Structures are given as structure tokens and as C-alpha cells.
Amino acid sequence: MRLAGKTALITGAASGIGKAIAETYAAEGAKIAIADLNQAGADATAAEIKGKGGQAIGVAMDVSDEKAVEAGVDQAAKAFGTLDIVISNAGIQIVKPVHEFPFADWKKMMGIHLDGGFLITKAAMRYMYKDKRGGTIIYMGSVHSHEASKLKAPYVAAKHGLLGLARVVAKEGAEYNVRSHVICPGFVRTPLVDKQIPEQAKELGITEEQVIKNVMLKETVDGVFTTVEDVAQLALFLAAYPSAALTGQSFIVSHGWYMQ
């Protein structure tokens, strides 16, 4: 029970990577706030965790809306008494070349990935800074926090931006015992990635099989997708780590796609 007595709020946790982290944390003793735009999905995931003996609540949250983020963080902290861990995980993907990318879609992507990371951080700090209680803030970056790919200008820009945010949080938060990190997965076979396969095939004029083999997994050492469990285990390690010896870092989980 490496997280016994801890509380965690995870955005975008009704499915995919966020759900896997929530389940892993709950199994290790943490109380979990499942924050998601999909209230029904958040409640369903919370119910699954409670059905296995864990403690969890569903929280409706649009991470690009400041009032919604603050209300959701307050709800979680009130339910559990405090807030020790925050995972900024919510995300979407829209693929188009830069010269065809609608500005409205650019703003939507930045609002969810980068603004969302900022807003959840600011709201969580109100609890983590109090009496220098401290905590851990983890941002879900990507190999695209370090690397670029065609068709993903706002996604790559936002994921690069999370590195800067995490590093500032590490420096500012140190005196309050707050640590921050960025997890940078390779391609993980989630609904978000499944949606990209036909979209990229259409944009690049290749088959879906070629997208998987020659685009998504080309640079890995073994041609294997990263799994949600891979990411969840790293998130557990970082949340349970006992000191600021690790803070302001990015951790790449990509089967060797990108090596730092």
C-alpha cells in the first residue's frame, strides 16, 4: 500500500491512461477523485474502484474552464480532507497540417492540454502550499514533449510547453514541498490513438497498417505499443517517491522511440 493515506485527483480518468493510473493508485491505498468531462464515465470508474474495495468519487470537470477546475478541486479536497497528488492527464487529438489547421482547433487543443495543466496546478497549489503540506503534480506529456511529428502542431507545442510549466513548478514549489514531473509516453493504444490511425492514413495517403508500422512504431526498438499499465506504474513510482531528489524531470516511456 505505497499510497496509503494519500489522496489523488486525476483528470481525464474515465478511460485510457487516466483510468489505469486511478486503478493503480487505488490498489495502492490512495483515495481517488476521477475528474472527467464525461460525468457518467467518471462516476462509472469511481464505482468500479469502490466495487474493488477502494475509495473514489466522480468529479465533472472541463479542464479548460477555470471555474470548473477550481470547483472540482474543491470538491475532491472537501471529500477527502486534502489533496496530495494531481495528475494532469486530460487530452484530445486533432491532426492536420499547419497550413490547414483551423485556429479554433488550435485554441481548443492548447486550452485542454496546456491551459488545463496550468489551471489544475494553480487550483491544487491552494491545498498543497497550505502549511507547506506539499504534494506531487504530474503532467501527462508525450514523446512529443521532446520530438516533433507531422500533422500535430498544437499537440507538440502544448506538450513541449508542459515541460516548461513543470520545471517552473518544481522551482517555485520546492519551498512548499511540492514536486512536479512530466511523463512522456510513446504511442499508447487508447481510443485517442485508435482515432488517429485512420485520420493519419487519410492525411498521409497510406494504409492504416502502414501508419502503425511506419509512423507510430517505426522508431521503437521492438515495434510494440506502450501500454497504459507501463504509464501507470511510472506514475505510481513518481507519486510514492519520498524526496525532491526527483523533481522537475521528464520520464520517457516509449520502447526506445526517443532516448534522452
N, C-alpha and C positions, 0 to 999 in steps of 0.2 A: 504494500500500500504506500507507494512512494509519494503520493499526493494527499495523503490523509490529512484532513483539516483544512485543505485548500479549497478556494472557490475559483471558478473559471468561467469567463464569458467568451464564446466563440461565434464569430459572425459567419454567415453562410453555412450554418451547421446542420441544415435539414437534409443534406445529401453530400455525396462525394468526400473530399478530403476533410472538410469540416466535421462531418458526421463521424468519420473514422477517428479523428482526434478526440471528439466528445466521448465516444465509446471507450477509447483507450484511457482517457483521463478518469472517467467514471469507474472503470475497473480497478484503477489505482487509488480510489478513495476520494476523488475530488467531487465537489458539488458543481453542477454544470448548468449554465444558462445557455440554451440553444437559441441564438439570435438569427433570425432569417426574415427576408421579405415575405416569405410564404408562412403565415402564421399556422396554418393547418399542418404543414410539414414540420415546423418547429415543435408543435405540440405532439405530433406523432413520434418524433425522435425522442423527445423527453419521456413519453410514455414507454417507449421501448427500454430506455435506460432504467426507469423506475421498475419495470417488469423484471429486470435482472437484479434488483436489489439496490440500485443506485439512487442518487438524488439529483433531480433535474427539473427545470422549468422551461417552457417555451416563451420566447420573447419576440414580438413583432418588431422588426427594425429595417428601415430603409437607411443604409449606411451613408447615403449622400445627403440626408436630411438632418441638420444639426439638432433640431428639437427631438426628432425621433431617436437619435443616438443617445442623447442625454437622458431621455425618458427610459429607454431600455436599460442603460447602465444603472440608473437609479433603481429600477425595478429589480434588477439582479442583486444589487448590493443590499437592498432592503430585505429581499427574500433570504439571503444567505448571511447577512451581517457585515460583509465586507467584499472586497474583490482583490484576488491575489494574482490572477493570470488573465491576460487578454490575448486572444488570437484574432488578428485582423485578416480574415480569410475570404470574405465575400468577393466575388468577381464574375465577370462575364467576358465574352469574346466576340468581336466583330472583325472580320477580315476583309480588307480592300486595299488596293494600292494607294499611296499617299495622294496622288493627283485626283483620285475619285472619292476620297474619304469625306463624307458629309461632316461639316463642323459640329452639327448637333450630336452625331455619334461619337466624335472625338470627345466632346464635353461630357457625354454620358459615361464613356469609358474612364476618363480621368476622375469624374465625380465618384464613381464606385470604388475604383482601385486606390487612387491617391488621396482624394478628399476624404474618402471613407477611413483610410488609415489614420489621417490626421485627426478627424473628429472623434474616433473611438479612443485614440490616445489621450486627447485633451480631456474627454469625459472621465476616463479611467484614472487619470492623474489626480483628480479631486479626492479619490479614495486612497490611492497608493501613496500620495505625498503626505496625507494626514498623519501626524505624529511620526513621520519617517517610517511608516509601516513597510513600504516597499512593495515590490511585485515584479512580474516579468511580462513584457509586451513582445509578442512575436508577430511579425508581419509575413504573410504568405507572398513571397516574391516568386521568382522563376529563374530558370537558366537565362531567361530574357532580362533578368536584372543585370546580367553581365554580357550577354550576347544579343545579336540582332537577327531577325528573320524578316523576309519579305512579307508584306500584307498586314503587318502588325504594329504600325507606327505608334498609336496611342498606348497599346498594351506594353510595348517595350519601353516607351518613355515613362509610363507610370511605374513599372517595375524597377526601372533604374532610380526613379525618384524615391521609392521606398527605402533604398539603401541609404540615401542622404538623410531621410527622416529618422531612420533607426539609429544612425550614428550620432545625430544631434540629441536624440532622446537618451542615448547611453551617456553622453557627457553631462547633459542637464540633470538627468535623473539620478546620477551617482550619489549625490549628497542626500537623496531621499531613499536610497537603497532600491532604486528601480533599474532593472536591466532590460535590454532590448536586443532582438536578433531578427534576422531575415532568413527564412527557409526558402531555398531556391530549387524546387523540383524540376526534373525534366518533364517529358510528356507523361501524364498520368491518365489512364484510361477511365475517365469520368464522363458524364454526359456533356460537359463543356468541350472535351476533346473529341468525343464522338461526333458532335455537331460540326466541328471544324473539318473533319475528313472530307465529306462531300463538298463543302464550301471551297476548300483549297484545291480539290480536284478540278472543280469548275473554273476557278480563277487561273490555275496553272496549266490547264489543258492536259491533265494526266489522269490516270485511273486512281481510284481510292486505295488500291493495293500499293501503288507507287508512292502515294502520299505517305502511307505508313512506313514503307521500307526506305524510300529515298529522301524523305523530308524529315519525318518525325524521329525515326530511329537510326538514321544514316550515321550519325557521329557517335552513337553509343558503342561500347566495347563488345556488347553481346546481342544487340538487336532486340532488347527486351524493354518493355514499358516499365517505368517506375510505378509502384503500387501505392494505394492510399495507406496501406499498413507501413510501408517504408517511411512515409512522411510522418505518420502518427507516432512512430517510435522515436524519431528525431525530436518531434515536438515534446514528447514526454521527457526525454533526456534533458532538453533545454529548460523545461519548467521545473524539473527536480534538481537541477544543478545548484550547488549550495553557495556560490560566491560570485563576485564580479570579476573573477579571473576570466570568465567568458561574458563579454558584453559588447554590443556594437558590431557583432560579427555576422557574416553571411555563410550559410552552410548549404552546399550544393549536393542534391540527391538526384543523380541523373544517369547512373550506369556509365559514367565516364564520358558523357556527352561533352561536358565542359569541365576542365580541370584547372583549379586555381592554385 
